Amino acid sequence: MSSRRRTSSSVAGVGVAAALLFSACAPAEEPDAASPTPSSTPSASPRPTPTATPTPVPVTPRTVASGLDAPWSMAVVGDIVFVSERDTARILEVSLDGTTRVVDTIEGVVHSDEGGLLGLATDGDALYVYSTARSGNRVEKYPLTGTPGSYGLGEPAAVIDGMPAGTHHNGGRIAFGPDGMLYIANGDTSDEPASQDPGSLAGKILRIAPDGGIPSDNPDPPSAVYSLGHRNVQGFAWAEDGTMFASEFGRNYRDELNVIEPGGNYGWPSVEGTGGEADGYIDPVQTWPTDAASPSGIAIVNDTILIANLRGRVLRAVPVADPSTSTELSADYGRLRDVTVGPDGTVFVLTNNTDGRGSPREGDDRIVSLAVPRS
């Protein structure tokens, strides 16, 4: 495998970098006025006790790139951040000195309210790109050509195609797990019953090999379905012990943070938030009112889950050891769509104020970085 291979879903051995990026504040959670507040007590299954997190060294955040147009996802290769723009279908290359250039425009992308060019993932040698096309949602593999500062994309190869798509709830997040498999979030595409249909790829987390093959150890081979009963998963991250976390949009009641188990059923549309265990569903380890969260991309830094929030407009920090608790790391950047971590521990946060749902300000949208000193 190439020496430039990097994964951007989790990084161990660095401090809780997000605490340096935003001023920590932890206001009390307010219940949704229209609904009773369910319990957010985590599952009774035992959780690992990680090593203590070292105290971080304060560093001033820095705007790495600005003027982005409805950006959606980031993927890091070395000192380069690749960014997808949902509506323009462009892939951007951002250098840490602030230089931004268009790498390519993905062909065949069909834009809708929540469809278009969405998730990115990388194995260091290629970009994996999730987009909405006329044939449905798809993932394509684009070999990286050239060198940093002048990267290009080679000819695409289909990894998976024809997934259900809609104007809303397309999921879109993709990431490589520690097992080397590619995990894909496809939303319910506004067809809620499909989330409980094991024969449909809507409302699911999928697990496939990088070449599109179905792993023999999937819960029900030859199906790509890894878990079901989802509404609109928006982020994946793995703890050091392999525990998989996923963020998910609720409808108008509770947003969720889930621990994903192979073959698990997370209850949608029968359950939103907690309260499904009696019916055999897996409850979230934490929920939030939808107007305080809309949890999007996530990453794990050492033993802390960082969650970018859209409506909540905060970066939320959740300890892996106690995922029923959280701290809001607030800042004046507006809606936050994605968060990822570079190989040196640098945290990158992507804003999302220009997609028609935010209030853009001068310079939006942007990537904000926090350089963590090398150990």
C-alpha positions in Angstrom: 0.0 0.0 0.0 1.2 3.5 -0.7 3.1 5.4 1.9 0.7 8.3 1.6 -2.3 6.2 2.9 -4.2 8.1 5.6 -7.6 7.6 7.2 -9.5 10.7 8.2 -12.1 9.1 10.4 -10.1 8.9 13.7 -6.8 9.8 15.1 -5.4 8.5 18.4 -2.6 9.9 20.5 -3.5 13.6 20.3 -5.2 15.8 22.9 -8.9 16.9 22.7 -8.1 19.4 20.0 -11.6 20.8 19.6 -11.3 22.3 23.1 -8.6 24.5 21.7 -10.7 25.5 18.7 -13.8 26.7 20.5 -14.5 28.2 23.9 -16.0 25.5 26.0 -19.5 26.1 27.4 -22.0 23.6 28.6 -25.5 25.1 28.8 -28.2 22.9 30.2 -30.2 20.9 27.6 -33.7 22.2 27.2 -36.4 19.7 26.2 -38.3 20.0 23.0 -41.3 22.1 23.8 -43.7 20.0 21.8 -42.6 16.6 23.2 -41.7 15.0 26.5 -38.0 14.5 27.1 -37.1 10.8 26.8 -34.2 9.3 28.8 -30.8 9.6 27.2 -29.3 6.9 29.4 -26.8 4.8 27.4 -27.2 1.1 26.7 -26.4 -1.2 29.6 -23.7 -2.9 27.6 -20.3 -2.3 29.0 -18.1 0.3 27.5 -14.3 0.3 27.5 -12.4 2.7 29.8 -9.8 4.5 27.7 -6.7 6.1 29.0 -6.9 9.6 30.3 -6.9 12.4 27.8 -3.9 14.7 28.1 -4.4 18.4 28.7 -4.2 20.3 25.4 -2.0 23.3 24.6 -4.1 26.3 23.5 -3.6 27.3 19.8 -5.4 30.0 17.9 -7.8 28.7 15.2 -7.0 29.7 11.6 -9.2 30.1 8.5 -7.5 27.8 5.9 -9.9 28.4 3.0 -12.9 30.7 2.4 -15.4 31.5 -0.3 -16.5 27.9 -0.6 -19.9 27.2 -2.2 -22.2 24.9 -0.2 -19.3 22.5 0.9 -20.3 19.1 2.2 -17.4 16.9 3.0 -13.6 16.8 3.5 -11.0 14.1 3.0 -7.3 14.6 4.0 -4.3 13.2 2.2 -1.0 14.4 3.8 -1.2 18.2 3.9 -4.0 18.5 1.4 -7.7 18.8 2.2 -10.1 17.7 -0.5 -13.6 19.3 -0.3 -16.8 18.5 -2.1 -19.3 21.2 -3.1 -22.8 19.9 -3.1 -24.4 22.1 -5.8 -21.5 22.9 -8.1 -20.3 19.2 -8.1 -16.7 20.5 -7.8 -13.9 18.8 -6.0 -11.5 21.3 -4.5 -7.9 20.9 -3.3 -7.0 23.1 -0.4 -3.3 23.4 0.7 -2.6 24.4 4.3 -1.1 27.7 3.0 -4.6 28.6 1.9 -4.2 27.9 -1.8 -7.5 26.5 -3.2 -7.9 25.1 -6.7 -10.6 23.2 -8.5 -9.4 19.6 -9.1 -12.4 18.5 -11.2 -16.2 18.7 -11.6 -17.9 15.3 -11.2 -20.1 14.4 -14.2 -23.7 13.3 -14.0 -24.5 14.8 -10.6 -28.1 15.7 -10.2 -28.8 18.4 -7.6 -31.9 18.6 -5.4 -32.6 20.1 -1.9 -30.4 17.5 -0.2 -28.9 15.6 -3.2 -25.8 16.4 -5.2 -22.1 15.9 -4.6 -21.9 14.7 -1.0 -19.4 12.5 0.8 -15.7 12.0 0.3 -13.4 9.3 1.6 -9.8 8.4 0.7 -7.4 5.5 1.0 -4.5 7.8 0.1 -4.3 6.7 -3.5 -7.9 7.5 -4.6 -10.9 9.6 -3.8 -14.2 7.8 -3.2 -17.0 10.1 -4.0 -20.7 9.8 -3.1 -23.1 11.7 -5.4 -26.7 11.7 -6.6 -27.2 10.8 -10.2 -30.2 10.0 -12.4 -29.6 6.3 -11.7 -29.8 7.0 -8.0 -27.2 7.5 -5.3 -23.8 6.1 -6.1 -20.2 5.8 -5.0 -17.3 6.1 -7.5 -13.6 5.6 -7.1 -11.3 8.2 -8.7 -7.5 7.5 -8.7 -5.5 10.4 -7.6 -3.0 11.6 -10.2 -0.3 14.2 -9.9 1.2 15.6 -6.8 0.1 17.9 -3.9 -0.8 21.3 -5.2 -1.6 19.8 -8.6 -3.7 16.7 -8.0 -6.0 15.4 -10.6 -8.6 12.7 -10.8 -8.2 9.6 -13.1 -11.0 7.7 -14.8 -13.8 6.8 -12.4 -14.8 3.3 -11.5 -18.3 2.5 -10.1 -18.1 1.1 -6.6 -21.9 0.9 -6.0 -24.7 2.4 -8.1 -28.4 2.6 -8.2 -29.0 3.2 -4.5 -32.4 4.7 -3.7 -32.3 8.5 -3.9 -34.7 11.4 -3.3 -34.9 15.1 -3.0 -34.3 14.7 0.8 -32.6 12.3 3.2 -29.9 11.0 0.9 -27.4 10.3 3.8 -24.2 10.8 1.9 -21.4 10.1 4.4 -18.8 7.5 3.5 -15.7 6.5 5.4 -13.2 3.7 5.7 -13.4 1.7 8.9 -10.4 0.2 10.7 -11.2 -3.1 8.9 -10.4 -1.5 5.6 -14.0 -1.7 4.5 -16.0 1.2 3.1 -19.1 2.3 5.1 -21.9 4.2 3.3 -24.9 6.0 4.8 -27.9 6.0 2.6 -30.9 7.9 4.0 -34.5 6.8 3.9 -35.0 9.2 0.9 -38.4 10.1 2.5 -39.6 6.6 2.0 -39.9 5.8 5.7 -41.0 2.2 5.6 -38.0 1.3 3.4 -35.8 1.7 6.5 -37.2 -1.5 7.9 -37.1 -3.4 4.6 -34.0 -5.5 4.5 -34.3 -5.8 0.7 -34.0 -2.0 0.3 -30.7 0.0 0.6 -32.7 3.1 1.8 -32.4 3.9 5.5 -29.3 1.8 6.0 -25.6 1.8 6.8 -23.9 -0.3 4.1 -20.5 -2.1 4.3 -18.7 -3.0 1.2 -15.1 -3.8 0.0 -13.3 -0.9 -1.7 -13.9 -2.6 -5.1 -17.6 -2.8 -4.4 -17.6 -6.5 -3.4 -19.7 -7.7 -0.5 -17.6 -8.9 2.5 -18.3 -12.5 3.5 -18.6 -11.5 7.2 -21.5 -9.0 6.6 -24.5 -9.7 8.8 -26.5 -11.2 5.9 -24.2 -11.9 2.8 -24.6 -11.3 0.0 -26.3 -8.1 1.2 -24.4 -4.9 1.6 -26.7 -3.9 4.6 -24.7 -3.5 7.8 -27.5 -2.0 10.0 -31.0 -0.8 9.3 -33.8 1.3 10.8 -32.1 4.6 10.1 -33.6 7.9 9.0 -30.6 9.9 7.8 -27.2 9.0 9.1 -24.7 11.9 8.6 -21.4 10.8 10.2 -19.2 7.8 11.1 -16.2 7.5 13.4 -14.4 4.6 15.2 -12.9 4.6 18.6 -9.5 3.1 19.2 -11.0 -0.2 20.3 -13.1 -0.4 17.0 -16.4 0.8 18.5 -18.4 2.5 15.6 -20.3 5.7 16.3 -22.8 7.3 14.0 -24.7 10.6 14.1 -28.2 10.8 12.8 -30.9 13.4 12.1 -34.2 13.0 13.7 -37.4 14.3 12.2 -38.8 17.0 14.6 -38.1 15.5 18.0 -34.7 14.0 18.8 -31.4 13.7 17.0 -29.2 10.7 17.8 -25.7 9.4 18.5 -25.6 5.7 18.1 -23.2 2.9 18.6 -23.5 0.7 15.5 -23.6 -3.0 15.9 -23.6 -5.4 12.9 -27.1 -6.3 11.9 -28.6 -3.8 14.4 -32.0 -2.3 14.0 -32.2 1.3 15.1 -36.0 1.6 15.0 -36.9 4.2 12.4 -39.7 5.0 11.6 -41.3 3.3 14.7 -39.0 5.1 17.1 -37.3 8.5 17.0 -34.8 8.8 19.9 -35.0 6.4 22.8 -37.7 4.0 23.8 -37.3 1.1 21.3 -35.5 -1.5 23.3 -38.7 -3.3 24.3 -39.4 -3.9 20.7 -36.0 -5.2 19.9 -34.5 -1.9 18.6 -31.2 -0.4 19.7 -31.5 2.9 21.5 -29.1 5.8 21.0 -26.4 6.4 23.6 -27.3 10.1 23.5 -30.1 12.3 22.0 -30.6 16.1 21.6 -33.6 18.2 20.6 -33.5 18.7 16.8 -33.3 22.5 17.1 -30.2 22.2 19.2 -28.3 19.8 17.1 -28.7 18.4 13.6 -25.5 16.4 14.1 -23.5 16.0 10.8 -19.9 14.9 10.3 -18.0 13.4 13.2 -14.5 12.4 14.0 -12.7 10.9 17.0 -9.6 12.6 18.5 -8.0 10.4 21.1 -11.0 9.5 23.3 -13.3 12.3 22.3 -16.0 12.3 19.6 -16.3 15.6 17.9 -19.6 16.3 16.2 -20.3 19.2 13.8 -23.8 20.5 14.3 -25.9 22.4 11.7 -28.9 23.9 13.5 -27.1 23.8 16.8 -24.1 25.8 15.3 -21.7 24.2 17.8 -18.9 21.6 17.8 -20.0 19.1 20.4 -17.5 16.9 22.3 -18.6 13.5 23.6 -16.3 11.3 25.7 -16.0 7.8 24.3 -15.9 6.5 27.9 -19.3 8.1 28.7 -21.2 8.8 25.4 -24.3 9.9 27.3 -22.6 13.2 28.2 -21.4 16.1 26.0 -19.9 19.5 26.1 -20.7 22.3 23.6 -17.6 24.0 22.1 -19.2 27.1 20.7 -17.9 29.6 18.2 -19.2 32.3 15.9 -18.9 30.2 12.7 -22.6 29.4 12.1 -23.7 26.0 10.8 -21.0 23.3 10.9 -21.2 20.5 8.3 -18.1 18.4 8.8 -15.1 17.8 11.0 -12.1 15.7 10.3 -8.5 15.2 11.5 -5.2 15.3 9.5 -2.4 12.8 10.0 -0.5 15.3 12.3 -3.6 15.8 14.5 -4.8 19.0 12.9 -8.5 19.4 13.3 -10.4 20.8 10.3 -14.0 22.1 10.7 -16.2 22.9 7.6 -18.9 25.5 7.8 -22.2 25.3 5.8 -23.8 28.7 5.7 -24.2 29.0 1.9 -26.5 26.0 1.2 -29.7 28.1 1.4 -30.4 27.3 5.1 -27.8 29.4 6.8 -27.0 33.1 7.1 -23.8 33.6 5.0 -21.3 36.2 6.2 -18.3 37.6 4.5 -15.9 34.8 3.7 -18.4 32.0 3.9 -18.1 29.1 3.6 -14.8 28.2 5.1 -12.5 25.6 6.5 -11.2 26.4 10.0 -8.1 24.6 11.3 -6.5 24.0 14.6 -2.9 23.0 14.5 -2.0 20.6 17.3 1.7 20.5 18.1 3.4 17.3 17.0 4.3 15.0 19.9 
